[in-house]
Amino acid sequence: MAEYTASATVSGGPTTVKWIEVITDGTADHDATVIGYNKPSVTDIAAANKVFEFLVLGENGYGGGVVGGENGIRCDEGLYVTVSGTGASFIPHCS
C-alpha cells in the first residue's frame, strides 16, 4: 500500500475502501482530518460525494478508521481522499 502525504486520487475507477491508516507528527495541535469522496479526482468533489470523514488526534501519532464496516464502502466512480493537518499522511486499504 502506498503512503500519501497530501490529498490524492487513490483510485481512478471503481474500488472498495475498507480501512484508512493515518499517521500524524505526534503534536497535540496537529490533528488530521481525512475525507473520502466517490470521485476519481479533485474535480467536482462536493458534500454529496462524501463517503467518509474522521479525525485523528495529532498527539496520538497514529490512528485510522474502518470505513463502511466489514464490507467497506464501494466507490463506483473512484476514490479521492483529502488529508489536512501538519505532518499528516494516510495509507488506504482498498480492494
Rosetta blueprint (number, residue, H / E / L):
1 M L
2 A L
3 E L
4 Y E
5 T L
6 A L
7 S L
8 A E
9 T E
10 V E
11 S E
12 G L
13 G L
14 P L
15 T E
16 T E
17 V E
18 K E
19 W E
20 I E
21 E E
22 V E
23 I E
24 T L
25 D L
26 G L
27 T L
28 A L
29 D L
30 H L
31 D L
32 A E
33 T E
34 V E
35 I E
36 G E
37 Y E
38 N L
39 K L
40 P L
41 S L
42 V L
43 T L
44 D L
45 I L
46 A L
47 A H
48 A H
49 N H
50 K E
51 V E
52 F E
53 E E
54 F E
55 L E
56 V E
57 L L
58 G H
59 E H
60 N H
61 G L
62 Y E
63 G E
64 G E
65 G E
66 V E
67 V L
68 G L
69 G H
70 E H
71 N H
72 G L
73 I E
74 R E
75 C E
76 D L
77 E L
78 G L
79 L E
80 Y E
81 V E
82 T E
83 V E
84 S E
85 G L
86 T L
87 G L
88 A L
89 S E
90 F E
91 I E
92 P E
93 H E
94 C E
95 S L
